[in-house]
Amino acid sequence: MGSLSRVKRVIPGLLPLADDAATTWPAAVTDRIAAGAGDRGLSIYWHVPFCATRCGYCDFNTYTPRELDEVPGTGPASYLAAALVELRRARELLGEVGPVRTVFVGGGTPTLLSSAQHAQLLATIQAEFGLAPGAEVTTEANPETLSPRYLTELREAGYTRLSMGMQSAVPHVLATLERRHTPGRALEAVRWARAAGFESISLDLIHGTPGESAQDWRTSVEAVIEADTDHASAYALIVEPGTRLAAQIRRGQMPPPDDDDQADKYLLAEELFAQAGYQAYELSNWAKEGHACRHNLAYWRGDHWWGIGPGAHSHVAGVRWWNVKHPRAYADRVAVGLPIEDHEVLSDEDTYVEKVMLELRLAAGLRIADLREEGQRQVPDQIDRGLLQMVEDRIVLTQRGRLLADAVIRSLLP
């Protein structure tokens, strides 16, 4: 990943990444991005690639201090300096686009950065693009990295939304996932965030961890509800190749997640959240009224976003690209151009398939008129099977359909 010779394309008008770069990014792609950037709202995703330790199930693009100690120029200060350069280069390409509607700082563990570094990040976005009135500004957080003072400083810097990875309220489940925080720390952090004035607070859960009972899962969901958060996410555990969890399952040290068990836990979460006044606005996300994550909705609705940082992905005007992953390679490349590993221009077919796949995940569903004729012919059968329903002019997944969403979507894309 770190070899400059592997870079395939750069944006004309900026310095080349290397003399031996295979090709250039065609001018037509640059023109397409620049011309189309202003036709939909712009969001910014900012990837912070640092974690104190790596959880056993995680395959995100993150690095622990031990992995970077001997690599010069990869610490938080050097990383932030490089990321700010990328942001300015984004502004050069996109031109007079903005203001930014949503910002999402993810990771990794973004709250390993200081509150002053977070403030610098937002100030640079404001200077380059502007922030729209009422912009949603989110940071993810590990509860163990938070304190009342730190949260107050984040709020004063301009953050409006906090999303914490709780994963479980049960000690043995957290231990299996190799999470460092104690079960009560996330709930305590919710209280701190409320006192700091955050407008919206979210907790993330994972269900289907080996050894997690139905009662364990109920305990976790009820803990989120009792904390009175504004938003909750609940994801089925996926065993990613190359993780420690995958190796443990392969060696027979623990059983793999069970699909039926995960389905039962999803239904329990839906029941409990609905009773508590949360609405399922997307397959894995519930929110109280007015607290759906606007940044994630921008992804699902095909809006434009620029991803800053190592390994971050971007999408503007039907062009998708992704950055090199390692912080050292990222810093080297952003010093002379955009740190892009590669890109793709979405075809009309790609755009259509993604629209169907992503909008059907939403509670609002998909306009039936947006389905091609062959897909529309499949709708009555899916309704008869109890997987889809018509709501005015839109097709919407039923509760059973949400459990079988992938199969339903495949049926509509023959």
Phi, psi and omega in degrees: 000331187274351184286126180297333182292346180274353179290128184263329186212148171227167182274124176302147181099337172255162182297144178295153180284327181196149180297333183262015175303138191296314182213179172252161174287121185305143180302329180298328178290315177302313181298320180297315180296311184296321183285327186264355187297330186268001186274351175218167181297149178256133173240158177235127171255137182235116184264123176255111193268030185245140171221146177296319174217165179257123177292150187295337183264354193271134173235021178292164179280083181227159184220137177271161178307321181298324181286339185247353186306323185261011179249106184296148175075023182241005180286174183305319182294315179294319178300312183297319179300317179294318181296322178294326175295316178300320179300318180292324177293324175300318179297321178301318183284315187282338178072217187278061177251150182132181000285166180285133183270323179220146173232136178226118178259114185236181183196207015060194180235091182302332184280010164281342171285152178287161177297328178294323177292321175298318179297321179296320178301309182292324179297325180289320175300315180299318182291322184277318187240333191085152175248131181295150174304132181074018180303142175273122182234109188248142162234140168284161182204146166268126185307328183292342182269359189258153173214162178303318181295316181299317180294322177298319179293322176298317180297318179295331179287341178125002178286137181247343189221138180237130179237113185251140176274096179272316177069314179197157173256009187247125186304316185289333176289316176300322180295320178296322179282352182062039174276141187272336187280154176281156186303325184275351187294319180297322181290324175295320180294328175300316180296319178298317181295322176299313181296329180284346176097017177298138183282333182211136182230134182233146172238138178258139175236156173236132177242152179097013176298137177307130180090355179279121179275170176298323179291323175302314182294317177301318179301318181292313180297316180295329177295320177297315181296317181294332177287349178060044175290165179270340189209149176215142173240142179222113185246140173290136179297129175247129179272107184271135178304142177089353178273163177297324178299317179299320179294320179296320179291319179298324180278358179081016181282339174206156183282156175287159174301148182254127184300317181295320178298317180294323178295316179299320181289325175299314180296322177295317177300315180300316180298311184291318180294319180298317179299331183269003175094013176267142177253136177279098183268351177207165189307322185242016187225134179235145180210150168287163185305130178084005185239015171300145182286110183291330178294313179294324176298327177297321175298308187291337180262005174077024177287182182266138171214148175248126179263118180261138173111169182300127177077359183290147178254150179228159175210117176218127172055041177078010174247131178242136176216164183218145184274159172299153191270319189282137181303326179291313178297322179299312181297319180298317186283322182290341178292337184236358182177199173277142188274047189274131173281314180191175180211168172216145174260120184289132175281170176301322179295316178302314182297319179296312181299317181293323178299314179296313183298316187278318183289331177290343175290338186273151179298331179287341177072201187234136175298130182297333178293340179277351174276141174292164186303318182293329176287320179300327180293338181275345187297313181304320179296319180291328175292315180300327180277359177078021183258335178231156172221154177267129174236100188057242184259020185237149172261135186228137176293135170283177177300316177295323179296328178295325178291334183242033188302317182299318180292320179298314181298318178300323182294333182271354180239059183291000000 
